[in-house]
Amino acid sequence: MKWTLRVALLLILTATFVQTVNALEVAPLKYAIESHPGAHVPYAASHPFDQPNPRITRILFSIHSSGFDALQYYKNAQQAASRVPNALDQTLIVAPQFFEQGVVPGSIPSGLLFWRSSPYRGSGRAAIGPEVKNVSLSAYAVVDAWLEDLIASGNFPRVQEIVFVGHSAGGQFVQRYAMVGKYHSEKVRFRYVVSAPSSYAYSSEERYSVTSRRFVVPDASTLEQCPSYNHWGYGLDEPYGYFVTAQ
């Protein structure tokens, strides 16, 4: 089996493997948000961020579903990687936990960054616990900074690939971040694996017509019934603040 095929199987398995988790838990590690001192996003990871590791050639972000079950998706990725020789040793698995308000189990931990509306489409309506201090910060901006920190640290000098895998609501996150994410590096290639999202964002105003069986711009009567059909995150109109922030 060729290595490229093994990687493809790894990614598919990461997105679709199912496990049973008894209760929602807050991930054990904390990614510090530099733009908002004291704030953090919980996560699980396979290797320390602050230690040199020249064995790592791939960074894999496993994005959880609307169950906010980051630990499950971390375990999914681990089990998928274990099916490919040497993949666990060469892959830095990161499973962030992007909570929504009202979902955090128990009391809101001090400094926890969460979102007051779904983060999956890039919402900037965030807040910091426990007093629910409102801030404007997209989950996509967090990912941008996270990638910058990992690559710029120099701790993973042999990284060749960054992979995002998302299933269901996580698939929504990955598909939209693939369209608008701001982090770029000429040193690595990017791969986005989207599994079973309930919706997609379109890159043009055209939509598939069951009548003509082709992609067309909706007619006037359709636009009258659904004038916001192309607003973000179903299209590129009326974007959130993340999109207009200077890069």
N, C-alpha and C positions, 0 to 999 in steps of 0.2 A: 504494500500500500504506500503510495507516495505521501511525502510529508504534507503537501498542500491539501490532499484529501483528508488526511488525519486532522489537520487544523479545521477544515470545514465541519467534520463530524464533531469535533470538540465544541465548536460554536453552536451548532444545532442542539447538541445535548445540553449545553449550558442553558439554553433558552427554554427547553421543553421538559427537562427531567423533573419529576414530581416527587416531593417528599411530604411527610407529615410532621408538622410542628404544633405542639400542644397550645402554646400561648405566644402572643406577640411580645417580643423582648426588644429593649433598646440595645443596639449594637455596642460592643464594649469599648471601642476606640473613639477618639475625638479628633476630627480634622479642624484645626483652628482657622477661623475666618479673619485674615489679616486686615481686611477693610473695616471690620467691626470687632475691635479688641474684646476678648472675653467670650465671643460667640463661637459655636462649634457645630459641626454636623457629625452625627454618629456614623461609624462604619466598622466593617470587619475587613481584614487584609491577611494575606498569606505570608507576607514578609515585612519586616520593619522598614519604614520609610527613611530612617535616619542612619542606616548602616550601609556601607558600600556593598554592592552585590553584583559583580560583573557577570554572574551566570544568567541574570534576567535579560531576556531578549524580547519579551512581550509584556505589555500592561493590558490587563483585561478588566474593564469595568462591567460588573454585573448589576443591572438596574432592576430593582424590585417592582412588583405589581402593585395594584391598589390595596393589597393587604399589608403594605409597608413592611413586608417580611424580609428584611435585608439579610438576616442570618440564614434563612432558607435558601436565598439565591446565592449566598456565599457557599453554602454546602453543595448546592447544585453545581456550581462552577468547579469546586474541588473534585467532586465525583466524576464530572465530565473530563477534567484534565487528567485524572488518574487512569483514564482509558487510553491515553496517548503516551508512549514512552518518553520520559524526560520532561514532559510538559509541566508537571508540578514544580520541578526544580527551576525551570526556565521562565515561568509565568508569574508575574505579580498580579494576583487577583485582588480587586478592590470592590467592595460591595457597600456603597453609600446608603444612608437611610434618610430620605427626604420626607419628613413627617408633615402632615396637615394638622391644623388646629383641631383639637377634639379627639385625635386618634392616639396621642401619646399615652401609653399605659401608665397609670398612677399619676402622681404629680409631675408637673413639667420641670425637668432638671434645670438648674441654673445655667444660663448661657446657651441652652439648646436653641438652635435656629430651626424654625419650622415655617410653614406657609399657611396663610389664611384663605387661599384658594389653590386649587390643584397645581402642583409644580410641574406637571407633566407637559404643559404647553408653554413653559417658560415664565409663569407668573412671577412678577416682582413684588407681590404683596406678602412679604415675609414678616416675621416677628421673632423676638428673642425672649426666652423664658428666664425666670418664672413669672415676671410681672407683665408679660406680653407687650414688650416694647416694640412698636411697629417700625419696620425699616423697609427700604426699597432695595431689594436684592433678588435677582433671578437665580433659580437653581442652576441655570445654564452658566451664569457668571461664576458660580461656585466651581463648576466643573472646569471652566477655563483656567481659573486660578490653580486648581488642583493639578491639572496637567502641567502647567507652567512650573509649579513647585517640584513635581516629580522629575521632570526632564532637566530643569536648571540646577537641581541639587548636585548633579554629577555622580550620584550614588548608583545609577543604573546606566553606565556608559555604553552598554551594548544593545540597548533597546532599539529594535528595528520596526516594531509594529504596536499600535494602540488599537484595541478592539473594544467596541461597545456592544453589549448584548442586552436586549430587553424583551420581556414577554408581557403581553396584555398591556396594562398601563405603562409598564416599563418600555414596551415596544413603541408606544406613543412618544415617550420621552426621547428614545434613541432616534426615531425617524425625524423628529423635529429638530433635535440637536444636530443631526447630520446636515440639515438644511441651513442652519443659521449659526452654529457654534463658531466662536471667534478664535479659538486657539488653533494655531497652525505651526508646523515645524517641517522644515525641509529635510530633517534628519530621519523622520519616521513616516511610515505609511499608516493610513487609517482604514479601519474596516468597521462597518455598522451592520449588525445582525438584528433584524426586526421580526418578532414572532407574535402573531395573533393580536395586533392592536385593534381596538374598536373603531378607530378613525385614523385618517392620515391628513397631513397638510399637503396642499397642492402647490406646485411652483408656478402655475399659470391660472388664468381665470376660466379655463376650459374645464368642463366636466363631461363624463361619459353620458351619452344620450341613448336610452334604450330604444328610442324610436328610430334614430338614424344609425345607431350602432357605431358611433364615432365620438370623438371628443369635440365639443363645441362650447362656445360662450352661451350661457343661458339666455333665452329670449326675454322680452320685456315683461311678459306676464309672470314668468318664473321669478324674475328679479323683484317684482312687486310683492310676491308672496314670501320671498326669502331674501331681503336686501342685504343681509349680513353673511350670505353664504361664503364669501371669500375673505371674511375677516379672520385674523389669526385666532386659533390654530387650525383652521380649515383651509386658509389661503394666506396671502401675504399682505392683505390690506389691514389697516388699523392696527399696526404692530404695537407691542408693549415697549416699555422703556428700554429693555435690554437691547433692542434692535437699533435704537437711535443713539445709544451711548457711544461716545467716541472710543475707537479701538486704540 
